[in-house]
Amino acid sequence: MSPDLWDLAVEPLSFEFVRTALAVTVTAGVVCGVLSCWLVLVGWSLMGDAVSHAVLPGVVLAYVVGAPFALGALLFGLLAVLLIGAVRDTSRVKEDAAIGVVFTTLFAFGLVLISVTPSQTDLNHILFGNLLGVSRADLVQVLALGAVTLAVVVLKRRDLTLYAFDPVHAHAIGLSPRRLGALLLGLLALTVVVALQAVGVVLVVALLITPGATAYLLTDRFSRMLWISPLVAATCGVVGILASYWLDTSSGGTVVVTLGAAFTLAYLFSPRHGLLTTRLAHARRRRARAAVRA
Amino acid sequence: MTTPARPTPAIEVRDLTVHHGDVLALDGATLSVGTTGGPGTVCGLVGMNGSGKSTLFKAVMGMLRPDHGTVLLDGAPPVRARRAQAVGYVPQSEDVDWAFPLSVRDVVMTGRYGYQGFTRRPRAADREAVDHALDRVDLADLADRQIGALSGGQRKRAFVARGLAQGATTLLLDEPFAGVDRRSEATISALLRELAADGATVLVSTHDLHGLPALADEAILFLRRVLLHATPDEVLRPENLALAFGLEVAP
């Protein structure tokens, strides 16, 4: 690395707020990145979007009563999951509509709460992340929740993968697909809370989907996805934070744009599943065949 | 004097009725296949699409709450057979995500999860069982391929290997011959016959009627309930098939 580039990376680190921001972002990236692998394969992108938006009223209420923001967010994340399940199972409304109704209502309720709350809660910070204002207590919450979530996910990864691949077999060998699904939803709610401060309510879903989708384009092995995805998320997190420092741009926004760039690279150039790579390989084979015939 | 104990059926279904919403899927189905502890049998379940075959499988595994009726596996409610790792299931092709990033070996290993601890970390015995199962279905060379990179017949064999690694004594196969070429079909049939010779009860839903006599010891003609449970030849008589398929078959 040239000395200039090195300075670009190191100078921001002399500020404590940057170090804290990096710690929060990397934690969020790793936890989201790992969970992302299952969400992408089960097809729960919309569910991730729903849970992340639905925590808004929880965050606002937590500020109002002075409780830890993570507690309020987690409660409303779980409430959203329960409501979605209830509406889906007890009415003729299909799941995607149930998700749409529940999360927009909860999100809107959060907006209403903010408008009647004469406090410091800054809508922008909740919606788009507030990396520069992460307190010591917040950092501890994020690290602790991140560690717990990651531990559960890693210990139960094989069951969760079986649930994603073949829930009927899971049932046939005496496991409970219902319980495994509930576990995955609970972990989703926890993960959203971990990532909330890094990128905010609106962009959490990017961290929940893009790293897993990128890893899925790069490998045919789930065990490798589980490494690639968090690595991509954490790397993009660091690059995004440093870039936002120098360019003076929105930190959450820059992180997510960086992730999108990484996905685009994988989409185009992945060795086995990239758009350009496969096109080029086809063309080369066609030419080789033509040469043989000529 | 005691009467000799009647052998326990491996699969016993009594008067089973299931609705999917307003649609009647099973209508008082009653059947009994195989015996616990062998001798094994291959039973073909013959019926048209929508005749309730898949629903019957799900009900046998205890995945559905029936309106009424009971299912017993090895003489006990299905939950006991499931916990005993006695029930193996080979899903219909449409129900599998073939792009899922798992290798053939990974999929077969999920047959061992019921024997493994909290984190399902594979032990030497599990690896051995998986290798043995892969050998037996002749997929050892392809074990590290992604599951979707197999042919139709190989895919089915991979799932049968999962049931083997599991040590299932009752194997349920939902349309294993759909989209499978003739040679693979013969391989799979031979494999299922071997399993039955080892004492397993194999229930196969199929609408491939030509292969039925070579495959099955017995057959069930099914349309929401059992129309006829007899030898494959008997079931294949045109006047009997007409019952299940609702059309006149030229004699």
Interface residues (C-beta under 8 A of the other chain):
Chain A: L41 L155 K156 R157 R158 D159 T161 L162 A164 F165 D166 V168 H169 A170 H171 A172 I173 G174 L175 Y216 T219 D220 R221 F222 R224 M225
Chain B: K58 M61 G62 M63 V79 R82 R83 Q85 V87 G88 Y89 P91 D95 V96 D97 F100 P101 L102 S103 D106 V107 T110 G111 Y113 G114 F118 T119 R120 Q146 A149 R162 Q166
